[in-house]
Amino acid sequence: MRSQSLELTHASPAKAMRVLVVDDDDAVRAVLAEVLQEEGFEVVGRAIDGIEGVSLALSLTPDGVLLDMRMPRMGGIEAARAILAQLPNVRIVMLSAYDDASLQAEAKEAGVSAFLVKGCPLSELVDAVAAVDRSGTAA
C-alpha cells in the first residue's frame, strides 16, 4: 500500500465506527489509520502485533479491528479468536499478503467478518470496513 492522497467516494458512516488497526509494518499501519480517519472512522488505537492487538481490543472495546494475518509473536488468526472469545460483537477485517483460499477459510472459521488481500484498492478496504459496520459481514 502506498501513502497517497486519494479521493474515495465511500459515504462516511453516520456514527463513526471505532476501529483498532493491527499491523506489524509501521508504514502500512499509518496508511490504514490515515485512510480510515479521512473516511470518517474513529481510529481508537494502533497495535504492532497480535498480542498488543488483543490487549488493546480488550481495553478499548472497538467496534471493529483491521487485523494483519501474519505478524510476529501472535498472528491474526490467533488474535481474532482471542478477541472474539471476549468480545463476540467485534467485527474483524483480516488483511493478508496472500490470496489463498485456505487462509480465507481459516479466517472465516475463526470468526473474521471480511478478508482482503493487501494491495487491494484502498476504496475496497474502506468499503469492507463500512460493510461490516452496517451488517456484521462483508459480502
N, C-alpha and C positions, 0 to 999 in steps of 0.2 A: 504494500500500500504506500502510495506516495503522498506526501503532505502537499496539498494544493487547495486553492480556493475553488469550491465547487458551487454551482447553482443547482441545488436539489429542489425538485418540485413536490416533495413529500409534504403533506399537510401536518403541521405540528399538532401533537396531542392536546386536547382541551385541558386536562390536568396532567402536568408533567410527570411522566413515568420516572421513577427513581431507579437509576441504573448503576451497578458496580461493574467496572471494567477490569478484567484479569488477563494479563498477557505478560510473558517474561521479556519481551522486546520493548525497551523504553520508547522507541520511536513509534512503534505500532500502537502501544498503549496511549501515547499522547495524541496521535491522529484520531484514534477511535473516540477518545473522550472529547476532543475538539469538535468533531463532526456531530456527535450526539448532542452536545451542548448547543451548537449552532442550529440544530433542528428542533430545539425546544425540550429536549430531555434533560433531567437533572442528574448529572453525574455525581453520585454521593461518595464515591471512593474509587481508588485505583490500587490494584494489588499486583505483585510481581510473580506470584506462583500460586498453586492450588492451596497450599497451607495458609498463606496470608489471605487468599480469597475466601476460604471457608470462615476464617476468623472474622474478617470484615463483614461478610454476609450476615453472620450471626449477631454481630454488634450493631450493624446499620439497618438491618432488615429491608433491603431494597425490594422494589417490585420485580426487577429483572437483573440478570447477570449476563454480561457478554464475556464468554469464557473461552480461552485458547485451549485446544485439546492437548498439545504436547508442551509440557513445562517441566523444569527440574523440580525435585522434591515431591511434588504431587501433581499428577496430570489432571486434565479437565474432566475426564470420566469419573475418576475417584472423587474429585472435588464436587462435581454435580450431585453424585449420590449422597455425599456428606451434607451438602447444603439442603437438598430436598428432603432428607431424613428429618431435619429440624424445622425447615421452612417449606412445607409442601406446596404453598401457593406461589412461590417464586418461579418466574419463568426464566428459563436459561436458553440463550442463543449460543451455540457452540461454533467456534471458528477452528478450521483445520487447514494446514498447508496441503493436505492430501484429499483428493476427490475419490474416496474409496467407499464402496457400498458397505463393506463390513464395518468400517468405522462409523458410518452413518447409522447402521443397525444397532451397534453397541451404544451409541449416544442416545438413540431413541429408547432403547431398553433401560437406560439409566434415568430416563425421565426428561431428557432435553426436549425443549419445545421446537427448536429450529436448528438446522445445521447448515453452515455456509463455508465455502472454500475461500481461504484468504486470497486476495487478489480480485475478488468479485467487485463489481462496481459499488462504490460507497452508497449510492442510492438504493441498491438492493439490500445492503446491510441495514440501512435506516428503515426501509420498508418492512424487513423481517422483524426488527425490534418493535416497530409500531403494530405489526400484525399480532405478535404475541401479547402485546399490551391490550389490544382490543379483544382477542379471542382466547388467549392462552396457548395457542399453537399457530405456527405459520403454515399456510397452505403449501 
